[in-house]
Structures are given as structure tokens and as C-alpha cells.
Amino acid sequence: MKPTSRPPFLLPRRSFLRTSATIAAASTLPRWFLEESSATPASRPLGANEQPAVALVGCGGMGRGDAKNASRFGRIVALCDVDEARLTETKKDWPEAATFTDFRKVMERDDIHAVICGTVDHWHTMVSMAAMRAGKDVYCEKPLTLTIDEGKRLVKTQAETKRILQTGSQQRSDKNFRLACELVRNGRIGKLKHIDVWLPAGRREGPFASSPVPNGFNFDFWLGPTPKTDYVKERTHLTFRYWWDYSGGTMTDWGAHHNDIALWGLGLERSGPSSIEGTSPVKMIPGGFSALSEYEVLYTYANGVTHACRSTTADTWSGGVADKNGQRHGVKFTGSDGWVWVTRGSIEASKPELLADPLPGSAERLYASNDHMKNFFDCIRSRKQPICDVEIGHRSATVCHLGVLALRLGRKLRWDPSSEQFLDDKEANGWLARQMRPAWSYEKMG
């Protein structure tokens, strides 16, 4: 496979944030749905003296994008990163903000109300837990966790602290995806039978050589709880997602978006599947990226619905561009009476009337948010749960982690979503958590 010319996990989310309004207007959403959505009264804007003070932890491209988005509603007063070059670059946007290289120092400030966690995946849980325990609300990028055990810890911490945590799964705040899920959950396509999810394929490259750690980059802190290793540029920053040590490839990157929508349509966003099995047609290059670049995973739910999650080489920058087989990335719900397909900027159905006919007044309506970051700040004030709260973020990440484990273990796994344990599989249960380097454990990090 040829390497992608641009990282598949940056632009789609950043462009999604700044163009969602345009997409809604230009999409194939039916007029009745748009009219209903526009009739929803907006929360009053915060006054100048009420704006929350916000800290950004993780100053990469996504973190900076989140902070710029958040600056519509709050004041960016602190910046934190273990890479001083990124700190310096980010400070150009917020010259008055204080800078830190250790997120624990950020948590000591009692004038900070909210934390944006834009770190690499393996730091999401530790930073978010520390913020909530310090009395701060959290907007954390997806996937919310590196392991299933981390998600359980986050859910417990949020319950204990009563803080607001919004997972950065922005598709929850897109009208196309909400409409698709409402149609499915109200039986518009008949009895739901099957869900197809297509995700962009990953990268298969290597081997990579080690090199000296760049000046000003605390690589040991960046590694944190993950295994000690020599510095390899391709392990960090833009390409960290393609290593099992730090993420789960596109299965946990884009999967945290599209598999989240699958659960939403199923009505199981606080539960999960009962069995998982997966295969891959490729072997990764020794010394190179380790997360499988191509894969197929099949989930089965207790209600009999099946859910196939496959990789596609479709252009990762747009849901409208297909691969050589004509496949785009997105989500397709198939029922006894038709199907609905949804991706960023587009919703389609097997028959026009499935979209055109309004839902009845008695229909189940889902949590409506048309601005993901605004929803977070509205909830900071109201103390209501956001559209993608900590448990939803955890369960969506869990589905992705389950797929990764089925691929890595190479066999069918049986899962109990209530106990969040594998059935009769000691080895698989051993992967619910990962061994942490002692100096960076929960106990040592406070």
C-alpha cells in the first residue's frame, strides 16, 4: 500500500469544526429536519465577565484547533506540552497564556475552569482524571482511552467528582448523523439487521531508524506509562496512531467516530456487543508501524444485529471520495425495509421517502447539538451532561478496543457488556489493562 500523502486523522476533524454549518446547508438533509433543528432555541452567550478560563494540554494540530474553537466561549489562559517547540508555536496564538511542560502544574491553578486534552491517546486518561480531581471540566479528544480499563476509571472518576466531560466525537453534533440514527431507532428502515462501517486504512511502512531526541522534547515524559524505547521520529506526533503502544491505528482513530454512530443508531451507546472476531489480509513490516493497516472485524449484539467494520483505501479527507472498488468511508444501516447511509456531508437512503417523510410527533428524538464545543460550554454552565459524555466516549472506544484485541489475539471473543469482561478467556481479560512503567503509574502521577 502506498503511504498516505497526508495524515488521515488531522484535517477531517479540523475542517469538520469550521465547516459543519456549511455542510448542513449544502447536504441532502430534508427541509423538515432542518426546520425542526433551526427552531431549537440557542443558549444565551456567556457575558465577557463570565467566560471560563481554559487550559490546553497537548499543543499539536488537533489541540490547537480545539483551543481556537473553544476560544469562542472561553479564555485560553494556559498552554502545556512536553515539546517546547510546539509550546512556542502555540503561544503565538495566545501570547498572554502561561506555559507549562508538566500538566500537573496546570491542575494546581485554581483559576482554571476547564481543560482541553489534546494529547496523544495514551495520555488522555491520566490528564482527564487529574483535571476532574482538580475540580475542572474536561473536553477530551477521541479515542477517549488507550484501554478498556482506563475507560472504567474515567467513568468512576467522573461519577465521584461530578465534573463535565465531553468526548471529542464531533459527529454526534452533526445533523446528518443524528437524523440517520433517529430514522433507524424509529423503525424507518424496518427491523435493523446489519450495520456496515468503513474506516480509512492505515499506513504500512518501515522499518524506521532511531535518532537523537530533539532539543526541548521530553521524550521520556511523552512515553509516560508506555514501554521504554529509543526515540524514533515516526513514533511521535503526527504518526503515533499507527503503533499499538500508543493507539490502535485507524480502528481507534476513525473508528471512535463511525463505530460511535453505529452504537447510537443501535441504541446501545451505553452497552456493547456480545461477540467479536477479526481478520487482516496484511502483515506489518518488522521495525515499522505495528497497528494493522487493513482489517475486517465482525461484531454481534445480543439482539441479533451484526456490525461489520472494515478498512478502505478511500480518500481519508472526504466521505464523498471512493476507493477503486467504489467504497467510501462512513456508516450504512440496513433493515428489513431499506437502508440509510451516512458520512460527513452526506446522507442517502434506499428510497427518497425514507428521508423526505417527517417523523411523527410521537417519535423518539435524540440529544440535539449542532455545535460540539458550544455544547460543552453550555454544559459547564448548566451542569447537564453533554452529548458525548464520559460513558458514551468510553463505550465507543471500547468497541474499537474490542476490535483491536480480536485482531491481535486472532480468535473470536465473547464479551459481557454489563460486567465489561470477556467470558471464559483469561488471556483476553489480561488485555483490559496494560502494564504501566512504575514511575508513570496512577499512584506515582497522583
Secondary structure, DSSP 8 states (H G I E B T S, - for coil): ----SS-TTTHHHHHHHHHHHHHHHHS---HHHHHHHHTS-------GGG--EEEEE--SHHHHHHHHHHTTTSEEEEEE-SBHHHHHHHHTT-TTSEEES-HHHHHT-TT--EEEE-S-GGGHHHHHHHHHHTT-EEEE-SS--SSHHHHHHHHHHHHHH---EEE--GGGG-HHHHHHHHHHHTTTTSSEEEEEEEEE--------------TTB-HHHHHTTS------GGGSGGGGGGSTTT--THHHHTHHHHHHHHHHHHT-TTS--SEEEEE-S----TTS--S-SS-EEEEE-TTS-EEEEEEE-S-TT-TT---TTS--SEEEEEETTEEEEEETTEEEESSHHHHHS---TTS------S-HHHHHHHHHHH----TT-HHHHHHHHHHHHHHHHHHHHTS-EEEETTTTEESS-HHHHTTSS----GGGSHHHH-
